[in-house]
Amino acid sequence: MVLRLVEAVDVYLAGTVMLIFAMGLYGLFISDLPGNMTADKDRALANSSLFGMFVLKERPRWMRISSLDELKTKLGHVIVMILLVKMFERSKTVMITSGMDLLSYAMCIFLSSASLFVLHNLHK
C-alpha cells in the first residue's frame, strides 16, 4: 500500500516537471504576453475552472517564469524531490544488519534532505 503511494507521488512529480517545463518554454519563447497582465485580459485564465468551482484570479507564482535560469532552478527543485522520493522507495529493500549500516543510511537521508533545504533557501 505504501509502495503504491510512493509510486503515485513519483509519477505526480514527473508530471509536474513536464508541466513546469512546458509552461516555462511557452512563456519564454512563444507567448508574447507581458508578465504583469491583468486577469481579465489573460486568455489562459478565461477557462480556468474545474466545473465552475475553482476560478483562478491570477496566474500562480510558479507559472511566472521570466528567464531561462529561473526555469532551470524550478526544474532542479522538482528533480531533487523526485530523487528523494526514489530514495524513499528504495528504503523498503535496504537490509540493515549493523549499527554502521543504520548510521550510513540515516546520514544519507539527512544529507539529501539538507540539500533540498539549502537549494530552497538559495533561491529566495
DSSP file (Angstrom, degrees, kcal/mol; ACC not computed):
  #  RESIDUE AA STRUCTURE BP1 BP2  ACC     N-H-->O    O-->H-N    N-H-->O    O-->H-N    TCO  KAPPA ALPHA  PHI   PSI    X-CA   Y-CA   Z-CA
    1    1 A M     >        0   0    0      0, 0.0     4,-1.7     0, 0.0     5,-0.1   0.000 360.0 360.0 360.0 -48.5    0.0    0.0    0.0
    2    2 A V  H  >  +     0   0    0      1,-0.2     4,-2.3     2,-0.2     5,-0.2   0.883 360.0  54.8 -66.7 -37.7    2.7    2.5    1.0
    3    3 A L  H  > S+     0   0    0      1,-0.2     4,-2.2     2,-0.2    -1,-0.2   0.882 106.7  51.0 -63.6 -38.1    4.8    1.5   -2.0
    4    4 A R  H  > S+     0   0    0      2,-0.2     4,-2.2     1,-0.2    -1,-0.2   0.881 109.5  50.9 -65.7 -38.0    1.9    2.3   -4.3
    5    5 A L  H  X S+     0   0    0     -4,-1.7     4,-2.2     2,-0.2    -2,-0.2   0.904 109.7  49.5 -65.8 -41.0    1.5    5.7   -2.7
    6    6 A V  H  X S+     0   0    0     -4,-2.3     4,-2.1     1,-0.2    -2,-0.2   0.897 110.8  50.3 -65.0 -40.2    5.2    6.4   -3.2
    7    7 A E  H  X S+     0   0    0     -4,-2.2     4,-2.3     2,-0.2    -1,-0.2   0.887 109.3  51.7 -64.2 -38.6    5.0    5.4   -6.8
    8    8 A A  H  X S+     0   0    0     -4,-2.2     4,-2.3     2,-0.2    -2,-0.2   0.902 109.5  49.1 -65.3 -40.7    1.9    7.7   -7.3
    9    9 A V  H  X S+     0   0    0     -4,-2.2     4,-2.4     2,-0.2    -1,-0.2   0.883 110.0  52.8 -64.1 -38.3    3.8   10.6   -5.8
   10   10 A D  H  X S+     0   0    0     -4,-2.1     4,-2.1     2,-0.2    -2,-0.2   0.919 110.4  46.0 -63.8 -44.4    6.8    9.9   -8.1
   11   11 A V  H  X S+     0   0    0     -4,-2.3     4,-2.2     2,-0.2    -2,-0.2   0.889 111.5  53.1 -66.0 -38.5    4.5    9.9  -11.2
   12   12 A Y  H  X S+     0   0    0     -4,-2.3     4,-2.0     1,-0.2    -2,-0.2   0.913 109.6  48.0 -62.2 -43.2    2.9   13.1   -9.9
   13   13 A L  H  X S+     0   0    0     -4,-2.4     4,-2.1     2,-0.2    -1,-0.2   0.873 109.6  52.6 -67.6 -36.2    6.3   14.8   -9.6
   14   14 A A  H  X S+     0   0    0     -4,-2.1     4,-1.9     2,-0.2    -1,-0.2   0.904 109.8  49.1 -64.7 -39.8    7.3   13.6  -13.0
   15   15 A G  H  X S+     0   0    0     -4,-2.2     4,-2.4     1,-0.2    -2,-0.2   0.873 108.2  54.2 -64.5 -36.8    4.1   15.2  -14.4
   16   16 A T  H  X S+     0   0    0     -4,-2.0     4,-2.8     2,-0.2     5,-0.3   0.891 105.7  53.0 -64.1 -39.6    4.9   18.4  -12.6
   17   17 A V  H  X S+     0   0    0     -4,-2.1     4,-2.4     1,-0.2    -2,-0.2   0.933 110.9  46.6 -60.0 -45.8    8.3   18.5  -14.2
   18   18 A M  H  X S+     0   0    0     -4,-1.9     4,-2.5     2,-0.2    -2,-0.2   0.901 113.3  48.9 -65.3 -39.7    6.8   18.2  -17.6
   19   19 A L  H  X S+     0   0    0     -4,-2.4     4,-2.8     2,-0.2     5,-0.3   0.935 113.1  46.0 -65.8 -46.0    4.1   20.8  -16.9
   20   20 A I  H  X S+     0   0    0     -4,-2.8     4,-2.4     1,-0.2     5,-0.2   0.912 114.5  48.7 -62.9 -42.2    6.6   23.4  -15.5
   21   21 A F  H  X S+     0   0    0     -4,-2.4     4,-2.5    -5,-0.3     5,-0.2   0.931 114.2  45.0 -63.7 -45.9    8.9   22.8  -18.4
   22   22 A A  H  X S+     0   0    0     -4,-2.5     4,-2.3     2,-0.2    -2,-0.2   0.929 116.1  45.2 -65.6 -45.3    6.2   23.2  -21.0
   23   23 A M  H  X S+     0   0    0     -4,-2.8     4,-2.5    -5,-0.2    -1,-0.2   0.874 113.8  50.8 -67.6 -36.1    4.6   26.3  -19.4
   24   24 A G  H  X S+     0   0    0     -4,-2.4     4,-2.2    -5,-0.3     5,-0.2   0.929 111.7  45.6 -67.1 -45.3    8.1   27.8  -18.9
   25   25 A L  H  X>S+     0   0    0     -4,-2.5     4,-2.6    -5,-0.2     5,-0.7   0.897 114.2  49.7 -64.7 -39.0    9.1   27.3  -22.5
   26   26 A Y  I  X>S+     0   0    0     -4,-2.3     5,-3.0    -5,-0.2     4,-1.3   0.936 112.9  46.5 -63.7 -45.4    5.8   28.6  -23.7
   27   27 A G  I  <5S+     0   0    0     -4,-2.5    -2,-0.2    -5,-0.2    -1,-0.2   0.845 118.7  41.3 -66.4 -33.5    6.0   31.7  -21.6
   28   28 A L  I  <5S+     0   0    0     -4,-2.2    -2,-0.2    -5,-0.2    -1,-0.2   0.895 131.0  15.0 -82.1 -41.0    9.6   32.4  -22.5
   29   29 A F  I  <5S+     0   0    0     -4,-2.6    -3,-0.2    -5,-0.2    -2,-0.1   0.736 129.7  31.1-112.7 -26.4    9.7   31.7  -26.3
   30   30 A I  I  <<S+     0   0    0     -4,-1.3    -3,-0.2    -5,-0.7    -4,-0.1   0.867  97.0  77.5-103.5 -48.1    6.1   31.5  -27.7
   31   31 A S      < -     0   0    0     -5,-3.0     0, 0.0    -6,-0.1     0, 0.0  -0.373  51.7-166.1 -70.0 140.2    3.9   33.8  -25.7
   32   32 A D        +     0   0    0     -2,-0.1    -1,-0.1     2,-0.1    -5,-0.1   0.099  49.7 121.8-109.1  20.8    4.0   37.5  -26.4
   33   33 A L        -     0   0    0     -6,-0.1     2,-0.1     1,-0.1    -2,-0.0  -0.640  65.6-116.9 -85.1 139.1    2.1   38.4  -23.3
   34   34 A P    >   -     0   0    0      0, 0.0     3,-1.0     0, 0.0    -1,-0.1  -0.373  21.8-119.9 -69.9 155.9    3.7   40.7  -20.7
   35   35 A G  T 3  S+     0   0    0      1,-0.3    -2,-0.0    -2,-0.1    31,-0.0   0.722 108.0  54.0 -70.0 -22.7    4.3   39.3  -17.3
   36   36 A N  T 3  S+     0   0    0      2,-0.0    -1,-0.3     0, 0.0     2,-0.1  -0.065  76.1 146.9-104.5  33.5    2.1   41.8  -15.4
   37   37 A M    <   -     0   0    0     -3,-1.0     2,-0.1     1,-0.1     5,-0.1  -0.398  50.7-112.8 -70.5 143.8   -1.0   41.3  -17.5
   38   38 A T    >>  -     0   0    0      1,-0.1     3,-0.9    -2,-0.1     4,-0.8  -0.367  24.6-114.1 -74.3 159.0   -4.4   41.6  -15.7
   39   39 A A  T 34 S+     0   0    0      1,-0.2     3,-0.3     2,-0.2     6,-0.2   0.789 111.6  59.6 -67.9 -28.9   -6.5   38.6  -15.2
   40   40 A D  T 34 S+     0   0    0      1,-0.2    -1,-0.2     5,-0.0    -3,-0.0   0.738 110.6  42.0 -74.1 -19.9   -9.4   39.8  -17.4
   41   41 A K  T <4 S+     0   0    0     -3,-0.9     2,-0.6     4,-0.0    -1,-0.2   0.530  89.3 101.4 -99.8  -8.7   -7.1   40.0  -20.4
   42   42 A D    >X  -     0   0    0     -4,-0.8     3,-0.8    -3,-0.3     4,-0.5  -0.680  56.8-160.4 -82.3 116.6   -5.2   36.8  -19.8
   43   43 A R  H >> S+     0   0    0     -2,-0.6     3,-0.7     1,-0.2     4,-0.6   0.793  87.3  62.9 -68.3 -28.1   -6.6   34.1  -22.2
   44   44 A A  H 34 S+     0   0    0      1,-0.2    -1,-0.2     2,-0.1     3,-0.2   0.787 105.0  46.6 -68.7 -26.0   -5.2   31.3  -20.0
   45   45 A L  H X4 S+     0   0    0     -3,-0.8     3,-1.2    -6,-0.2    -1,-0.2   0.560  89.8  84.9 -91.2  -8.7   -7.3   32.3  -17.1
   46   46 A A  H << S+     0   0    0     -3,-0.7    -1,-0.2    -4,-0.5    -2,-0.1   0.896 106.1  22.8 -62.9 -41.4  -10.5   32.7  -19.1
   47   47 A N  T 3< S+     0   0    0     -4,-0.6     2,-1.1    -3,-0.2    -1,-0.3  -0.146  87.4 126.4-115.7  37.3  -11.5   29.0  -18.9
   48   48 A S    <   +     0   0    0     -3,-1.2     8,-1.2     8,-0.2     2,-0.3  -0.471  40.1 107.4 -98.8  63.5   -9.5   28.0  -15.8
   49   49 A S        -     0   0    0     -2,-1.1     2,-0.9     6,-0.2     6,-0.2  -0.973  66.4-128.4-136.4 154.6  -12.1   26.5  -13.7
   50   50 A L  S >  S-     0   0    0     -2,-0.3     3,-1.7     4,-0.3     4,-0.2  -0.837  93.4 -36.9-101.3  95.8  -13.0   23.0  -12.5
   51   51 A F  T 3  S-     0   0    0     -2,-0.9    -1,-0.2     1,-0.3     0, 0.0   0.815 114.4 -60.2  55.2  33.9  -16.7   22.7  -13.4
   52   52 A G  T 3  S+     0   0    0      2,-0.1    -1,-0.3     1,-0.0     3,-0.2   0.533 121.7 101.2  78.6   6.4  -17.1   26.3  -12.4
   53   53 A M  S <  S+     0   0    0     -3,-1.7     2,-0.6     1,-0.2    -2,-0.1   0.871  79.3  36.8 -91.9 -40.1  -15.9   25.7   -8.8
   54   54 A F        -     0   0    0     -4,-0.2     2,-0.5     2,-0.0    -4,-0.3  -0.842  67.8-179.5-122.4  94.1  -12.3   27.0   -8.7
   55   55 A V        -     0   0    0     -2,-0.6     2,-0.4    -3,-0.2    -6,-0.2  -0.810  26.1-129.0 -95.8 129.0  -11.7   30.0  -10.9
   56   56 A L        -     0   0    0     -8,-1.2    -8,-0.2    -2,-0.5     3,-0.1  -0.603  15.7-167.4 -76.8 131.0   -8.2   31.4  -10.9
   57   57 A K  S    S-     0   0    0     -2,-0.4     2,-0.3     1,-0.3    -1,-0.2   0.805  73.7  -5.4 -84.7 -33.1   -8.0   35.1  -10.2
   58   58 A E  S    S-     0   0    0    -20,-0.1    -1,-0.3   -19,-0.1     3,-0.1  -0.955  89.3 -77.7-152.3 166.9   -4.3   35.3  -11.4
   59   59 A R        -     0   0    0     -2,-0.3     5,-0.1    -3,-0.1   -20,-0.0  -0.456  54.5-107.4 -68.8 141.1   -1.5   33.1  -12.5
   60   60 A P    >>  -     0   0    0      0, 0.0     3,-1.2     0, 0.0     4,-0.6  -0.290  26.7-114.2 -63.9 156.1    0.2   31.2   -9.7
   61   61 A R  G >4 S+     0   0    0      1,-0.3     3,-1.0     2,-0.2    -2,-0.1   0.845 115.0  59.9 -62.2 -33.7    3.7   32.4   -8.8
   62   62 A W  G 34 S+     0   0    0      1,-0.3    -1,-0.3     3,-0.0    12,-0.0   0.719 101.5  55.4 -70.5 -17.4    5.3   29.1  -10.0
   63   63 A M  G <4 S+     0   0    0     -3,-1.2     2,-1.1     1,-0.1    -1,-0.3   0.628  85.7  90.6 -86.4 -13.6    3.9   29.7  -13.5
   64   64 A R    <<  +     0   0    0     -3,-1.0     2,-0.5    -4,-0.6    -1,-0.1  -0.718  54.1 168.6 -86.1 101.8    5.5   33.1  -13.8
   65   65 A I        +     0   0    0     -2,-1.1     3,-0.1   -42,-0.1    -3,-0.0  -0.965  12.7 172.2-119.3 120.3    8.9   32.4  -15.4
   66   66 A S        +     0   0    0     -2,-0.5     2,-0.3     1,-0.1    -1,-0.1   0.594  63.1  23.8-106.5 -13.0   10.9   35.4  -16.6
   67   67 A S  S  > S-     0   0    0      1,-0.1     4,-1.6     0, 0.0    -1,-0.1  -0.970  73.0-114.4-148.4 163.4   14.2   33.8  -17.5
   68   68 A L  H  > S+     0   0    0     -2,-0.3     4,-2.3     1,-0.2     5,-0.2   0.828 115.5  57.4 -68.1 -31.9   15.7   30.5  -18.6
   69   69 A D  H  > S+     0   0    0      2,-0.2     4,-2.2     1,-0.2    -1,-0.2   0.891 105.1  50.7 -65.3 -38.9   17.7   30.4  -15.3
   70   70 A E  H  > S+     0   0    0      2,-0.2     4,-2.2     1,-0.2    -1,-0.2   0.888 109.8  50.6 -65.7 -38.2   14.6   30.6  -13.3
   71   71 A L  H  X S+     0   0    0     -4,-1.6     4,-2.3     2,-0.2    -2,-0.2   0.916 110.4  49.2 -64.1 -43.3   13.1   27.8  -15.3
   72   72 A K  H  X S+     0   0    0     -4,-2.3     4,-2.3     1,-0.2    -2,-0.2   0.877 110.1  52.0 -64.2 -37.4   16.2   25.6  -14.7
   73   73 A T  H  X S+     0   0    0     -4,-2.2     4,-2.0     2,-0.2    -2,-0.2   0.924 110.3  47.1 -65.3 -44.6   16.1   26.4  -11.0
   74   74 A K  H  X S+     0   0    0     -4,-2.2     4,-1.8     1,-0.2    -2,-0.2   0.904 113.1  48.7 -65.3 -40.2   12.4   25.3  -10.7
   75   75 A L  H  X S+     0   0    0     -4,-2.3     4,-2.3     1,-0.2    -1,-0.2   0.887 108.7  54.8 -65.8 -37.5   13.1   22.2  -12.7
   76   76 A G  H  X S+     0   0    0     -4,-2.3     4,-2.2     1,-0.2    -2,-0.2   0.887 105.8  52.2 -61.9 -39.8   16.1   21.4  -10.5
   77   77 A H  H  X S+     0   0    0     -4,-2.0     4,-1.9     1,-0.2    -1,-0.2   0.924 111.6  45.5 -63.1 -44.0   14.0   21.6   -7.3
   78   78 A V  H  X S+     0   0    0     -4,-1.8     4,-2.2     1,-0.2    -2,-0.2   0.879 110.9  53.2 -69.4 -35.9   11.4   19.2   -8.7
   79   79 A I  H  X S+     0   0    0     -4,-2.3     4,-2.1     2,-0.2    -1,-0.2   0.891 107.8  50.9 -66.2 -38.1   14.1   16.8   -9.9
   80   80 A V  H  X S+     0   0    0     -4,-2.2     4,-2.0     2,-0.2    -1,-0.2   0.890 109.3  51.7 -64.5 -38.1   15.7   16.8   -6.4
   81   81 A M  H  X S+     0   0    0     -4,-1.9     4,-2.2     2,-0.2    -2,-0.2   0.899 107.8  51.8 -64.0 -39.6   12.3   16.0   -5.0
   82   82 A I  H  X S+     0   0    0     -4,-2.2     4,-2.5     1,-0.2    -2,-0.2   0.909 108.6  51.2 -62.7 -40.8   12.0   13.1   -7.4
   83   83 A L  H  X S+     0   0    0     -4,-2.1     4,-2.1     1,-0.2    -1,-0.2   0.883 109.0  50.9 -63.6 -38.2   15.3   11.8   -6.3
   84   84 A L  H  X S+     0   0    0     -4,-2.0     4,-2.2     2,-0.2    -1,-0.2   0.901 110.4  48.9 -65.4 -40.2   14.3   11.9   -2.6
   85   85 A V  H  X S+     0   0    0     -4,-2.2     4,-2.3     2,-0.2    -2,-0.2   0.905 110.5  51.1 -66.3 -39.8   11.1   10.0   -3.4
   86   86 A K  H  X S+     0   0    0     -4,-2.5     4,-2.0     2,-0.2    -2,-0.2   0.886 109.5  50.7 -62.7 -38.2   13.1    7.4   -5.3
   87   87 A M  H  X S+     0   0    0     -4,-2.1     4,-1.0     2,-0.2    -1,-0.2   0.898 110.1  49.5 -66.4 -39.1   15.4    7.1   -2.3
   88   88 A F  H  < S+     0   0    0     -4,-2.2     4,-0.4     1,-0.2     3,-0.3   0.878 109.4  52.8 -65.2 -36.8   12.4    6.6    0.0
   89   89 A E  H >< S+     0   0    0     -4,-2.3     3,-1.0     1,-0.2    -2,-0.2   0.883 108.4  50.1 -65.1 -38.3   11.1    4.0   -2.4
   90   90 A R  H >< S+     0   0    0     -4,-2.0     3,-1.7     1,-0.2     4,-0.5   0.692  91.7  78.7 -72.6 -18.5   14.4    2.1   -2.3
   91   91 A S  T 3< S+     0   0    0     -4,-1.0     3,-0.5    -3,-0.3    -1,-0.2   0.723  81.3  67.4 -65.8 -18.7   14.4    2.2    1.5
   92   92 A K  T <  S+     0   0    0     -3,-1.0    -1,-0.3    -4,-0.4    -2,-0.2   0.763 105.8  41.0 -69.8 -23.5   11.9   -0.7    1.5
   93   93 A T  S <  S+     0   0    0     -3,-1.7     2,-0.3    -4,-0.2    -1,-0.2   0.428  85.2 115.7-105.6   0.7   14.6   -3.0    0.1
   94   94 A V        -     0   0    0     -4,-0.5     2,-0.7    -3,-0.5    -3,-0.0  -0.554  56.3-145.7 -75.7 129.6   17.6   -1.9    2.2
   95   95 A M        -     0   0    0     -2,-0.3     2,-0.7     6,-0.0    -2,-0.1  -0.863  11.7-166.0 -96.7 115.5   18.9   -4.5    4.5
   96   96 A I        +     0   0    0     -2,-0.7     3,-0.1     1,-0.1    -2,-0.0  -0.900  22.1 156.6-104.1 113.0   20.2   -3.0    7.8
   97   97 A T        +     0   0    0     -2,-0.7     2,-0.3     1,-0.1    -1,-0.1   0.616  59.9  27.4-111.7 -18.3   22.3   -5.6    9.6
   98   98 A S  S  > S-     0   0    0      1,-0.1     4,-1.7     0, 0.0     5,-0.1  -0.870  80.9-104.5-139.1 172.6   24.6   -3.5   11.8
   99   99 A G  H  > S+     0   0    0     -2,-0.3     4,-2.5     1,-0.2     5,-0.2   0.826 118.7  57.8 -66.5 -31.8   24.7   -0.1   13.5
  100  100 A M  H  > S+     0   0    0      2,-0.2     4,-2.5     1,-0.2    -1,-0.2   0.877 104.6  51.4 -67.6 -36.9   27.1    1.2   10.9
  101  101 A D  H  > S+     0   0    0      2,-0.2     4,-2.3     1,-0.2    -2,-0.2   0.919 111.4  47.6 -63.2 -43.2   24.5    0.4    8.2
  102  102 A L  H  X S+     0   0    0     -4,-1.7     4,-2.4     2,-0.2    -2,-0.2   0.904 112.3  49.4 -64.5 -41.9   21.9    2.3   10.1
  103  103 A L  H  X S+     0   0    0     -4,-2.5     4,-2.3     2,-0.2    -2,-0.2   0.917 111.8  47.5 -64.6 -43.9   24.2    5.3   10.7
  104  104 A S  H  X S+     0   0    0     -4,-2.5     4,-1.9     1,-0.2    -1,-0.2   0.890 113.0  48.8 -67.3 -37.3   25.2    5.5    7.0
  105  105 A Y  H  X S+     0   0    0     -4,-2.3     4,-2.0     2,-0.2    -1,-0.2   0.899 111.0  50.1 -68.0 -39.1   21.5    5.2    5.9
  106  106 A A  H  X S+     0   0    0     -4,-2.4     4,-2.5     1,-0.2    -2,-0.2   0.890 110.3  50.5 -64.5 -39.0   20.5    7.9    8.3
  107  107 A M  H  X S+     0   0    0     -4,-2.3     4,-2.8     2,-0.2     5,-0.2   0.877 107.7  54.0 -66.1 -36.6   23.3   10.2    7.1
  108  108 A C  H  X S+     0   0    0     -4,-1.9     4,-2.1     2,-0.2    -2,-0.2   0.925 111.1  45.0 -62.4 -45.1   22.2    9.6    3.5
  109  109 A I  H  X S+     0   0    0     -4,-2.0     4,-2.2     2,-0.2     5,-0.2   0.917 114.4  49.3 -64.3 -43.7   18.6   10.7    4.4
  110  110 A F  H  X S+     0   0    0     -4,-2.5     4,-2.6     1,-0.2    -2,-0.2   0.927 112.1  47.1 -63.0 -45.5   19.9   13.7    6.3
  111  111 A L  H  X S+     0   0    0     -4,-2.8     4,-2.0     1,-0.2    -1,-0.2   0.881 112.6  48.7 -66.9 -37.8   22.2   14.9    3.6
  112  112 A S  H  X S+     0   0    0     -4,-2.1     4,-1.6    -5,-0.2    -1,-0.2   0.902 114.2  45.9 -69.8 -38.8   19.6   14.6    0.8
  113  113 A S  H  X S+     0   0    0     -4,-2.2     4,-2.0    -5,-0.2    -2,-0.2   0.888 112.2  51.7 -68.2 -38.5   17.0   16.4    2.9
  114  114 A A  H  X S+     0   0    0     -4,-2.6     4,-2.7    -5,-0.2     5,-0.2   0.865 106.2  54.7 -65.9 -35.3   19.6   19.1    3.8
  115  115 A S  H  X S+     0   0    0     -4,-2.0     4,-2.4     2,-0.2    -1,-0.2   0.898 108.3  48.7 -65.9 -37.9   20.4   19.5    0.1
  116  116 A L  H  X S+     0   0    0     -4,-1.6     4,-2.1     2,-0.2    -2,-0.2   0.901 111.9  49.5 -66.0 -39.5   16.8   20.2   -0.6
  117  117 A F  H  X S+     0   0    0     -4,-2.0     4,-2.2     2,-0.2    -2,-0.2   0.929 113.1  45.8 -63.7 -45.9   16.6   22.7    2.2
  118  118 A V  H  X S+     0   0    0     -4,-2.7     4,-2.0     1,-0.2    -2,-0.2   0.906 111.5  52.5 -65.0 -41.5   19.8   24.5    1.0
  119  119 A L  H  X S+     0   0    0     -4,-2.4     4,-1.0     1,-0.2    -1,-0.2   0.899 110.7  48.2 -60.2 -41.2   18.5   24.5   -2.6
  120  120 A H  H  X S+     0   0    0     -4,-2.1     4,-0.5     1,-0.2     3,-0.3   0.905 113.7  45.8 -67.3 -41.4   15.2   26.1   -1.4
  121  121 A N  H  < S+     0   0    0     -4,-2.2     3,-0.4     1,-0.2    -1,-0.2   0.750 105.4  60.4 -77.2 -23.2   17.0   28.8    0.6
  122  122 A L  H  < S+     0   0    0     -4,-2.0    -1,-0.2     1,-0.2    -2,-0.2   0.808 102.3  53.4 -70.4 -28.2   19.5   29.7   -2.0
  123  123 A H  H  <        0   0    0     -4,-1.0    -1,-0.2    -3,-0.3    -2,-0.2   0.665 360.0 360.0 -82.6 -15.8   16.7   30.7   -4.4
  124  124 A K     <        0   0    0     -4,-0.5    -1,-0.2    -3,-0.4    -2,-0.1   0.500 360.0 360.0 -66.0 360.0   15.0   33.1   -2.1
